[in-house]
Amino acid sequence: MTNKIAIWLGLFLVLAVIADLLLFGGDNLLFLAKKLFELLDWVAFWR
């Protein structure tokens, strides 16, 4: 991955987080955080 692609990807992620906070109050981020925690727990179980 080049630096240019990494910067654009990082900028997109930051803008997506800001948009979620402004439009939905962070509900989607909380949902994704919970699902990520469940995934990590499931992967740790199979380890």
MARMIPA-293364 format. One record per residue: x, y, z of N, C-alpha, C in turn; residue in three letters. Coordinates in steps of 0.001 Angstrom, whole numbers, plus 500000, padded with zeros to 6 digits. Layout:
MARMIPA-293364
XYZXYZXYZALA;...
This chain:
MARMIPA-293364
500853498832500000500000500000500000500900501232500000MET;500616502121499115501409503335499044500932504326500098THR;501749505334500340501385506364501315500134507115500893ASN;499992507345499608498832508083499116497535507319499390LYS;497548506016499143496364505194499400496075505150500899ILE;497114505025501720496936504969503170496339506261503703ALA;496775507380503187496237508679503627494779508809503235ILE;494430508443502017493033508523501580492141507578502381TRP;492624506398502646491854505440503437491648505938504860LEU;492693506464505465492586507034506812491649508218506857GLY;491717509077505856490826510237505779489379509799505620LEU;489148508781504806487797508264504628487241507706505932PHE;488068506963506673487616506391507938487301507476508963LEU;488122508491509026487869509599509955486578510318509585VAL;486364510566508300485130511223507864483903510358508130LEU;484043509043507977482931508141508264482577508166509747ALA;483575508219510596483321508290512040482658509609512399VAL;483137510699511838482541512013512106481102512063511614ILE;480851511526510437479490511507509900478571510672510784ALA;479057509545511276478237508715512158477927509451513456ASP;478910510124514006478676510857515255477678511992515063LEU;477765512676513939476871513812513698475463513372513310LEU;475362512344512494474053511941511972473311510960512874LEU;474043510044513499473387508971514247473774508922515716PHE;474576509859516170474956509899517570475897508779517986GLY;476564508171517054477524507119517362476915505742517547GLY;475636505577517227474978504276517399475626503196516546ASP;475987503533515326476594502530514435477982502125514922ASN;478731503079515467480052502743515996479934501809517194LEU;478945502057518037478736501186519189478344499779518739LEU;477474499688517749477076498386517210478284497642516649PHE;479096498333515855480270497683515267481283497280516336LEU;481437498084517368482357497742518452481888496493519177ALA;480588496378519422480052495184520081480250493945519215LYS;479990494071517917480161492930517019481636492533516897LYS;482535493505516895483960493198516845484379492457518101LEU;483859492874519257484178492184520508483669490751520478PHE;482470490541519956481936489177519833482792488335518885GLU;483241488925517787484103488205516844485420487815517499LEU;486026488737518234487285488431518907487099487335519949LEU;485986487366520641485691486329521618485519484978520926ASP;484843484955519802484629483721519045485941483176518489TRP;486781484061517978488073483625517429488964483102518560VAL;488926483732519719489736483273520856489265481893521310ALA;487974481629521191487443480318521573488012479231520678PHE;488133479500519391488602478480518443490118478366518422TRP;490801479208519104492259479173519125492815478057519884ARG;
